[in-house]
Amino acid sequence: MAVLPRDDRGRLLLVRHADDGQWGTIGGLIEVDEAPADAAIREAREEAGVEVTLGSLRAALGGAEFHIEYSNGDRAAYVSIVYDAEVVGGTPRADDDEISALEWVRSDRLAAVDLSPFARATFSALDLLPGSNAS
């Protein structure tokens, strides 16, 4: 699941992952018995220190770009539920565990950011990256 908070200038709030230094969306796994929307709100609070109001369900994404192979050889295919959101409380801050930094980024600057593969696939599918082939 991914959350795409935008500010009043239209910038997206991105998070820098502590483990690999790449930038991505706020988000993560949905816990057992948790609704996707509840997970989106929880992840925004945990990772970025912000309270969000969810907007529309932007997309449900999957496919070859959302495959992963773990170091033990296990393979998985993820489906990412993507929500638009607005920050309504809190001050953006990294959790200093999973997330090392946050930054508001204009959509036209996304191509220059060192995005994680899942974030790049997400923004491409949403037609937010130059050369993306979303319809």
N, C-alpha and C positions, 0 to 999 in steps of 0.2 A: 504494500500500500504506500502511496506517495501523497504528500500534501504540498500544494503550490501556493503559499501565501504571497500576495502581492501588496505593495504599499500604494499610497495615493499617487505615486509617480509611475506606477505600472511595473516596478522592479520586482523580481522574484527573490525570496529569501532562500539562499542555498546554505548547506552545511558542509564543512570539510571533515572527512572521516579520519579519525586519529590513526587507524591502522595502516592506511595506504597513502594518506595525504591528498586523495582526490576529492573533488567536490561532487555533491549529489543533492537530492531532494530530501526534505524531512520525510521520514517514514520508517517502516520496518515490518516485522511480522505481526500478524493478528494473533492474539493469545486465545487459548481454548475458551470457547463460549463467549468471545467478545465480538460485537458487531463491528464491521469495517469502519463505520463512521466514528464509533467510540475509540477505536484503535488510532485513527487519524488524529483525533483531539489529544489523546494520551501521548502519542509520539511527539507532537508539537510541543507539549508541555515538558516532556522528559528531555528531548534532544536540544530544544531551542529556548526553553524557559518562557514560552509565550502561550497565551490562551487564544484560540482561533474559533471563529465561526465558519463552518464549512459552507461553501457555495455549492455549485452544481457538481455532480459527478462528471468529471471531464472525460474519462475514458476507462476502459478495462483493457489492459494490454498484455500480450503474451506473444509467443512465437520464438523463433530461433535466437533472437537477440536477448531473450530472457532465460536462456539456459545457463547452467553453471555446473562445473565439475570440481568437486572438492579434492583436497590433497589425498584422501584415502581412496579415490576413484569413484565414489558415489556421485551420481548425476541427478540433477533436479531441473524441473521447468517451472518457473514462477509465472504467476498471473499478478499483475500490478493494477490495483484499483487506484485511480488518480482523482483527487479532489482539488478544486479551486478553494481558496480560503482567504480570510481576512484576519489580520492580527487585531484582537480587541482588548488585549491586556498583557501585562508583563513587559519586560525589556529583553530583546533578543540577547542570548548569551549561550555560549557553548557549555555542554554538560561536563566537559573535561574528562570524559570517560570514552564514549564512542565518538564524540564530536570535539574537534580541537578549535574550530573557528566558525563564524557565520559571516555572511556578506550578502547585501542586497545587490543584485545584478540585473542590469537591463537585458531584456530578451535579445537585443541585437548584439550583445557582447558574449552570449553563451558559447559561440563557436571558439572563442579565444580562451575559454576556461578549461582547465584540466579536469574534465568530467569523468566520473566512474562509468564503466560500460553500461550499467543499468540506467543511469541518468542520461547518458548520451542517447540510448535507445528510446527512452521516454520522451525527451525533447524532440528527437527526430520524428517519432510517431505523431507527436502533437503539432508538427510542422513549425517548430520554433528554432530549428537550425537551418542555415542555408544549405541547399542541396538535399534536404530531407524529402522523402517521397510519400508523405502522408496525403491522403485524399480528403 
